[in-house]
Amino acid sequence: MPHLFAFALMVVICAASVGLAVMQRALSLAVLASIGGYLAPVMLSTGSGDHVGLFSYYLLISVGILAISVWQSWRVLNLIGFAFTFGIATLWGANNYQPRILSLLSAIPDC
């Protein structure tokens, strides 16, 4: 499946999960959708080390959690989002970080 199509499909699934969780006031649906969303790239990883794709995907899930928090104050959902994002970022940094990545970012001119 092409990456762009998969990303678009995840946008639709994330939006549907947010909508259903808010309309049904179902914390359990929101928690299961979030945990499943955060674990999907971990379980389906190809080992390519595409950090831009990974963190773009996690940004999408975090925006979904932000959208839910506008209508519902489910603190546990915010904690799940923080824990998974911080945990995966820490694991990625420990296993895949290379100093050349930072040097590539510093070579980008300021706008």
Order of alpha helices (4+ residues) and beta strands (2+ residues): alpha-alpha-alpha-alpha-alpha
